[in-house]
Amino acid sequence: MNVDLVVSFAPLGGDTLRGTVISFGYSAGDKNMTRNVRVVDPYEEVTAKFSQAR
């Protein structure tokens, strides 16, 4: 399965992302989904969670 992530978030800088909600959509086969994710960790850790969410 190929998963393409489209992520929209505020510019990085200190705790800019902390406590904010971002939206991202992905296509998996013939399933199209959009989710809201609350960011509580630095971007690097959040990215890891995106990968694990699959």
C-alpha positions as CSV (number, residue, x, y, z in Angstrom):
1,M,0.0,0.0,0.0
2,N,1.3,3.4,-0.9
3,V,0.3,6.3,1.4
4,D,0.8,9.9,0.4
5,L,0.7,12.4,3.2
6,V,-0.3,16.0,2.6
7,V,0.5,17.9,5.8
8,S,-0.4,21.5,6.5
9,F,1.0,23.3,9.6
10,A,2.3,26.6,10.9
11,P,6.0,27.5,10.2
12,L,8.4,25.7,12.6
13,G,9.9,27.8,15.4
14,G,10.2,26.9,19.1
15,D,6.9,25.7,20.4
16,T,4.9,27.1,17.5
17,L,3.2,23.8,16.8
18,R,2.7,22.7,20.4
19,G,-1.0,22.5,21.3
20,T,-2.2,23.4,17.8
21,V,-4.3,21.2,15.5
22,I,-3.2,20.4,12.0
23,S,-5.1,18.7,9.2
24,F,-3.7,16.1,6.8
25,G,-5.2,13.9,4.2
26,Y,-4.0,10.7,2.6
27,S,-5.0,8.3,-0.1
28,A,-4.8,4.6,0.6
29,G,-6.0,2.5,-2.3
30,D,-9.5,3.7,-3.0
31,K,-9.9,5.2,0.5
32,N,-9.7,9.0,0.9
33,M,-9.4,10.3,4.4
34,T,-8.8,13.5,6.2
35,R,-7.8,13.7,9.9
36,N,-7.1,16.3,12.5
37,V,-4.1,15.7,14.7
38,R,-3.3,17.7,17.8
39,V,0.4,18.5,17.9
40,V,1.9,18.0,21.3
41,D,5.5,17.1,20.4
42,P,8.3,18.6,18.3
43,Y,7.9,18.1,14.5
44,E,10.4,15.3,14.4
45,E,8.4,13.2,16.9
46,V,5.1,14.1,15.3
47,T,6.4,12.8,11.9
48,A,7.3,9.5,13.5
49,K,3.8,9.2,14.9
50,F,2.4,9.8,11.4
51,S,4.4,6.9,10.1
52,Q,3.4,4.6,13.0
53,A,-0.3,5.6,12.5
54,R,-0.4,3.4,9.4
